[in-house]
Amino acid sequence: MTPKSYRRGYSVAVLVGVEQSQCVIWKIYSQVAKPEATIYLEGTRSNTKTLYSFHEAIVNAFRSSLKDGVKSIIIVAPQKTSYSQDFLNHIKEHHKWLLQGVNKATFKQLTGLAVTPAQVSNITSLPEFKQSINDSTLEETENLRELIEKSLNATEQLVMISLEETENVIYRSETLGKPKPEYLLLTDSYLLTDKRKNRINRLMQIAQNKKIKTRIINKDSPAGTRLNQLGGIICLLK
């Protein structure tokens, strides 16, 4: 259960509903799904340039979510179509940066429809969707664990380990030449059990307003286990 003041919950994934001539991008939160953008295919799929532009528009539509730290992308396309694989092939050929490094995204494919709210509600209730979220989250949190270790081993102090230290670096004015907050990471158990909920929720809101990637991580995941060892909340600088 998430705090009542955090109605949408936390960001979980991006859902890409692809059909023959359109695509709808949804941001999936732990409590709700919100439509982000609708992209239309201006022409036919047989036209290589048209299909390239369509796929580029899809990538551009979820770039902001990637910048916010959401790395789980679930592609949904109708049965007996190649729409999902066509898009993944585009990613592999033109956006290899999405598949490499500790900040890489994870992509999963599902069969179905995800254009209307009713369709998305149906998709997100399926066991296959929940399993895809779990699989993607495990991959994502392993990437975050690697990022945490890299930051901890840096010669310069790039990790703030406590609520107070994190507040200091997120609330302060940016100073030229000094490391800036990049990630605010906390476990779900820390968010639910710490008595300073108002402070934590305010910190998360300000971090998101400042475009700091904010992730709430399952305490039992690889990154969650490491976070618990560090107190449950950290801020990574860059």
N, C-alpha and C positions, 0 to 999 in steps of 0.2 A: 504494500500500500504506500502511495506517495503522499506527501503533505497536501492538505486541502488547498493551501495557498498556491500550489504549483499544479494548476488544473490540467494543463496539457500533458504533464509529466515531462520526461526528458527525451531528447532526440534518440531514436533507435536506428532508423534506416531511411534510405530514399527508395521509394517504389516507383519503377518506371513501367507504366502500362503502355505497351506498343501495339498498335493495330496497323492495318494496311496503309491508311492515309493520315493517321494522327498518333500523337503520343501525349499522355498526361503524366506529369511528374507530381508525386505525392511525397510529403515529408511525414514519416511515421514516427509518432511519439509513443511513449509507453501507455498513454491513455486514449489518444485520438489520432486520426489521420487528417492532414490538411493538404488541400491541393495547392501546388506551387506554380505550375505553368502548363499550358496546353500548346503543343507544337503541331503544325499541320504540314503535310507533305505537299509541296507546290509542284505537282506534276505526277509522274508515274515512277514506280520502283524500278522499272527497267532502264530508266535514265540514270546513268552512273553519277553524273554531276548533281542531279536533283537529290538522289539518295545520300550522297556525301553531305550535302548542305543540311539535309534533314537530321542526320546523325550528329553533325557538328552542333546543331541547335539544341539537341537533347543534352549533349555534354555541357554546353554553356548554361543550360537551365539548372543543372544541379551543382555547378561550380561553387555557388555560395554555401551550399550545405557542406561541401568538402572543406571549404575554408573554415567552417564552424566546427570541424572535427568529426563530422559524420562520414564514416568510411564504408559503411555497409550498403551496397547497391543491389536491389532485387529487381530483376527484369521479368515482367509477366507478358506473355504473348499467347494468342489463340493456338489451340491444338492444330497440328499438321501445317504449321507455318514455319518459315525460317527467320521471322522478324527478329527474334531474340538473338539468334546466332549471328545474323547479319550485323547487328549492332555491336556485339562482342568482337567480331572480326574487325570492325572499324576501330574499336578501342585498341586492339592488339597492334594494328597497323599504324595508327596515327596518334595514339596517346599512351605510349609505353610507360610514361611517367606515372600513370595510374596503377601500374602493376608492379612497380619496383620500389625498393627502399622501405624504411620503417613507417613512412607516411602513406604507403600504398593503400588503395581501396580493395575491398573484396566484392566479387560479383557472383550472384547466384541467379539461376533461371527457374521459373515456374511456369506451368501451363495454365492459362485461364484468361479472364478479362479483368482489367483494372482501370477503367475509364470513368465510370460513374461512381458516386459515393456508395451505392448499394453493392456494386461489384467489388469495390475495395473492402467493404465490410465483410463480404463473403470470403474474399481471398485471405484477409488477415485472421479469419477465424479457423482456417484450415490447419490441421496438424503439420502439413508440409511447409506452410509459411512459417509457423513457429519454429520448426526445425531449422529452416533456412536462416532465420534470425539468430538462433543459437549458434549455428555453424559459423555464420559471418561474424558474430560477436566474439567468438573464441579466437578467430583469426585476427580480428581487429585488436583485441586486448593483448594478444601475444606481441603484436607490433608495438603497442603502447608499452608493454613491459620492456621490450628492447630499447625503446626511447628513454624510459626511466633510467635504465642501467647506463646508457650512454651519457645521459645528463649527470648522473651521480659520479661517473668516472672522469668527467671533464676537469681540466685544471682550474677553470674558473667556476665560481659557485653559480650553478644554473638551476638549483632545486631549492625551493622554500618548503620546509617541512613543519607546518603548524598553521592553524587558522590565523593567528596573529601575523606571522611572517607573510602569509599569502595576502592578507588584507593590505599590509604595508606596500607590497609591490604592485598590487592591482589598483589601489586607490591613489597612489602617488602620481604626480604629473610625470610625463615621459621626459627623460633627460637624454640629450644627445650623447651618443657614444656608450650609453649604459645598456645592458641586456634588458629586453622587454618581455613581459609575460606572453607565453605562447599557448600553454595548456593549463587549465584548471581541472585537476583530476581528483575525484573523491569516490569512495565506495558507497553502494546503496545502504549498507548497514550504518555507515558514519552519518549519512544524511537522515536516516530514520531514528537513530538512537541518541545523537548528540543533543544536549539540552539547549544549545544556542541556535535553534532552527531559524529564528528571525534573522540573525546575523549571517547565517550560511545562505539562506535564500536571497538576501540582499546582495551578498557577494556574488552569487551566481548570476543574478540579473545584471549587475554592473559589468561583470566579466563578459557576458554575452553582448551587452551594449557596446563594449569596447572591442568586439570581434575576437575575443580570446576564446579559443576552442575549449568548450566545457563538456566534460564527459563524466557521467555517473556509471560506475563500473561494478559489476557483480562481484561481491566479496570472495566468491569461490573460484573466480577466473584466475589465470596466471598473473595478470596485472593487479587484480583485486587482492590476491594474497600478498603480493609485494607491497601494495599500498597500505594494507593493514599493518605490515611490519614497520612502516614508516609513520604510522599514526592515523591513517585513513584519509588524509587530504594532503595534496602537494600542489605546488605551482611550478611548472617548468618554464624556464626563461630561454631566450635565444638571442 
